[in-house]
């Protein structure tokens, strides 16, 4: 699958976005700053979060995937061992490792533009391993193709999670396993 186009810029969340987020994750947003990417169906699927929560707790996951259909499909990839294979390739492929380090630097730069979290790593295992495909996919969707090579690869392995329409509607999540396929 091709990467859905990135949002041109993060946009402030609307009340409808916040309602969709609550339905997608089953809880209110924490640290929500912006909608970083919209699913082709129009709903938010990646949010940008503040580096610190309201109580000051560090929250280094700048890009957070919210769509339950996409998250389920990514979970399937993780269960199939994709992260282990990607991590092994990082140790063998210098060009891939360099591109992944650049993705890590991009992630840190974007987070630091909001607020510097001194001493905190990026996310998803960057720059040395793959720990969470959800984070890598969220980064790729927010930043656009060509920034995070392993996020882009994971996206290419995913089904079109938006094909059946919005994952939430009228405040009710619809994220069955079958919908993720």
N, C-alpha and C positions, 0 to 999 in steps of 0.2 A: 504494500500500500504506500502511496506517496504521503508525505507529511502534509497534514492540513496546513494551509497558509498561516503564518504567524499574525497575531494582532499587530497593527501598525505600532501602537504604543499601549502600555497598560492603561486601562480606563478606570475611573472611580466606580466602585460598585453601586448599583442602584438597589432600591428596596426589593425589586424582583430578583436581582442577582443574589442578595442575601437570603431570600426565601428559597431560591433554588439550592444554594449552598447548604442550608439547613436540611432540606429534603435529601440532598445527595449524601451527606455525611451523618445525618441524624443528630446533629448538634449545632449550636450556634458557632459562627466563625470566631477564631482567636487570632488576634494580630492582623486581621485582614486589612490590606492597604489598597489593593487594586485587582482587577480582573486582568490577568496576564495573557490569557488565550481563551478564545471562545470556540467551542465545538462548531462544526459546520451547521448543527441544528440551531445554533444561536445561544445555547446555554453556556455558562462558564464551565470550562473543564480544567483550567489551571488558574490558581489565584497566587498573587504575590503577597507574602506576609512580611510583617515587620521583623527585623532581627531580634527584637526583644518584645515579649508579651507585655501587656498592660502593667503587670506586677514587677517588671524588670527582669524576668527570667529569660535567658538567652534562648532564641528559637532560630537556629541557623538554617532551617529549611525555607529558603526564600521562595521557591516555587513548589506549590503543593497541588498535586493532582486531585480533583474533586469528583470527576465523573465516575460513578460506580461501574458502568459498563467497561470503560477503558481500564479502570483499576483491576477489575476481575480478569480481563484478558491479559494484562501485564502479570498478574499473579500466576496465571497458567504458564507463561513463559518462565517465570522464576522457578516454578515447580518442575519444569522440564530441564532445568540445569543451565539455562542460558547465561546466568551470571557467572557460574563457574567457568564455562567455556570462554566468555569474554575476558575474565580475569587471567586465564591461562594465555590468551592471545596477547594481552598487554605485556607479559613477560617475554614474549617471543618476537613481537613486531615493534621495532623501534619507532617507525613512522606512526603507527596507531597510538603508541604510548605518548609520543610527543603531542599528537592532536588531542588526546585525552587530558594531558597536563594543561594544554591551552584552554580546554573546556573548563577545567577546574579554576584556572585564573580568571576566565570570563565570569564564572559563577561568583567568585569572591569579589571581583570588581563591581558587579551589579549589586551585591549585598552591601559592599562598603559605600556605594553611592547613597544608600539609604541610611546606614549607620554601621560603623566599624565594630566588629566583634573580634577584638584582639585575641589571638590564640585559638580561635575556633576554626575547625576545618570547613571545607565547603560541605558537600552533602553527597549521599549516594555512594560513598567509598572513594570518590575522587581524591587524589589523582592516581592512586596506585592499584586500586581494586574496584570491583563492581559489587556494591553492597545492597543497592536498592534501585531496581529498574524504574520504579514509579517516579523517583526524583530525576533520573536521567531523561525520561520521556517528558516530564514536566518542563525541565530546562530546555530541551529541544523544541518543544511547542512554543514556549515563551520567547526564546531567542531566535528561532527560525532554523531552517536546515543549514548544515555546514558548521555549526558551532560545537555541538557535542556529538562526536562520531558514534558513540555507543548508544546514545539516546536516539539518534537517527536510525541506527540499525534496528533497535527494538521497535520503533514506530513502524518500520517497514515489515515487521513480522506480525503486526496486529491486524485484526479484522477492522472493517469500517464500523466502529462502535456507534456511530451516529445514524447508521443506515435505517434503523426502525423508528427514527424520530427522537425527540428529547428523552433523556433518561429520567427526567422528573416532569411532572405536569400536575397542576392543581395541588401542589404540595405533597404528592405521593411518589416515593421512589419506585422505579421500575427497573430493577437491575438483576434480572434472573441470569443464571449461567447461560441459558440458551440465547439471550439477547446479546451476550458478549461474543458470540460466534458469528 
